[in-house]
Amino acid sequence: MSRLTSILTTALLLGLVGAVAPSNADGPGLSGTITEGGHTVSWSVGGVSPPPPALAGQYAGVVKAGAKVTLSGSMTYTLQKGYATNLRQSASLSGAPMQSFAGLVYGGTYPFSYSITSVAPSGDGSGVVSQMYVVVKGVNCNDSGVCGGPTVRLTIGVTSNLDTEPPTITIKKPRGVTGIGEKTEVVGTLSDNSKKATMHAAMYSDGAVVMTGTKGPVRAVGQRWSATWRYPKGHSGPFYECFWAEDAAGNRSENAPFTACRWLSIKVPITRVSNGCGGSAWGQKAIDIMNWFGDVRTYGNRPVSMRVACNQHDAAYGGSTVAGMRTKKATDYRRWSREAVDEKFAADLMAQCDRFLKGKKLRKERRACYKEVPIYVGLVREFGQSVFDANSTVPGTQTEIPGRTTPRGGSRDNR
């Protein structure tokens, strides 16, 4: 064996180390870049649209019969100096000549660019009438024909009279406050070019799905539709519901499953969202400091219940909708900032002082009650940020204020 033959044999084997053909299980996109085994392969397919949902598992894209399709990109291969290998770089698109480079190469970097244009073939019938194929390879092989390197394969569906238009669905804003477990009407519109679509809906409590529904296929010509929901018990909110639609071709309404969403003011029992006064949710330090302030404070020999004020404060921190301290009228706290909630808390505590310590004879006790309010509210301002829910669209307590939520309107000011 000559010295050159020995070098080539070693290089051809070393050039294959780590070069494993990629799996297409997830399916490559219409454009992308792969780096593998010394090869970098980039590709972009033009004139092709993403497939509708019904075809997404079969085709990387779809194109109308007779339309122009382009394939362009580049690839490079880098080999260590002192070695050699058989290199092949190629790109092909159905209906057009392949562009390629092939040859024995030595240590260095080998670029290759390509640009191919073709026309989608015609076919009989409607839907997917034919197929086009894209193959982009960057491989190096030894003398035995064992090769390694990335290969990209795409299948494009050629269509005729294919329905790619998504349905549209709208809903009206809710009216007022709804009680938990009560029925309420949902009203909107539905349209699709096929004149039929299936409606889907989901209700969320604090970002978690708590109820779903499906209806259809139903008439979809822009007409008014209505449905009745009975909102489920056992959840604390904040609540919102979202509707979306899908037609027979698999086209889904824009931004599905959050196409048409609305926030709901659903009044929940105060016992579901509050356990009264105290700092047990804020850590041991808060507990140690705040244990002195319980549900009931005593001034002189007069008890003052602060529980109702704490209940409102807890509900507000979670963004729930609850009845007021001494009224059945509900307050939806979802849009309240933490600062506004804490200011209301101070006012509610002061109101309890006034309620239980009335008259001139109890002026001293009332003043003592007033003096403790800023102490407790100050502790709330110091520790409360860690338990205020700043994002009503993600389950659990999210203390960081989001820039934007899906659906919109879920961000709360935790300052």
Steps between C-alpha positions, in 0.01 A plus 500: 500500500645836400530787747228693315269196502556463873422865560184485287373186671548655845348831392195344342426319823573797726288724278198289587537514877191663651330539161160344552211546257234712674161364589204652321259393772418860587521610136736779386342834415490688173821674605775427747862417574663175616859466622630145525826308450686798356209589267280808524194482275250785454188499286194710422196405292309792344153524350368236741258552789487313831251214482157526661470298824337205322810459278770606745608146581539407132652804328758764585298744292241540227502681166238552232540312171686711244664727759872575505708330770856594591769323700810691605769478764859410567718244669857470619720212602814538709767228521811500716827557319694185414185300422290432190150371426247459221262796527158533342281809535170507313157662485201381297143617441243305302470618140844665482861382449700412810783731602798328662870474568685169538868420532796397712590784736785563742527700821320834472153655471279437197202733438215423262197715420195416293186659356232294322165597349219266397126503431249297697343235273130489421268217599142383484237550769512720807704505820854358475539398134877444484824526695840668472816392678794694641826323585804688631811301592844566638681167536848355495568133420783248528612265219254236620205733446430559868385861531413747772362851515163678511223434249185713484192354331177694454172399337283778359135444423383643167139607539202596292190664648632433848321679781761693698273776632451484878163557663432811707325512835412786733338534844341793679623635831318369807242702688572566866578240763403133485463276801702181522289205385253726318403478135598780264460561128790534256428684174718537189536447126648218290595492132700287257527477121379140519191621691557249780738484795540344842519726804726427796504672837693487825458674832803585714548574869834664578638370170389138545228340285197412715235436233490429125233467235463417128209553265471421132543494218247784499389759246770767458385783276562794733178446692452574868540197726435452867578238760438455871773419750465397862825605658638226725540526875821440690724763340615843616589684177587733344287355220507532124365296211627459144328382182648380171374323187616234253364409157490165320832572323672533838540878484489657844398852589781747560692458827306184592427400773500868608314647201217672684543542875323695770564557869221406740396650832380189684429555868650229721451433874742700714589184693652357182756777466581609857592354838483832685774716648861390542819444307522121472532518121788746517766302684613457859633855538159643415331254735726602789434868443130480426375245753389785726239604245231234482146492370381686811679786680401626844515866606419551863240231543353545153564237231542618139469242224745560216422172322274650232769751400762226478262289293467778244876548494569130437241486221648811340855360504377199302293712261170331591148641491323500838218673685592805706557515875140585582327488163401240243635721221807334352842648433719361221858548621677372188587847372603641837866577565661383823536860614128565447414177681715596800350851510154347509617262772602797716161663444319175581693458827420859597134434420502206742644723769210740442242224486589334830619806695228759453433808705689743722539252783711273283713777347817379678451141384417615148822705479698199620338296225586765242866501609543129434362514146811654337719249683315205353466656157873582505578132557272411212682746274835350603416130464197492273681503165591133542133390511334736253402325176629720216396269213144372485570274200757272666401258779630578847636823643718679245669799662679634190299749294472366141536730202209335320270207563289262292224597505571867556394652828665251734785724619471651849716773656691350794651820633 
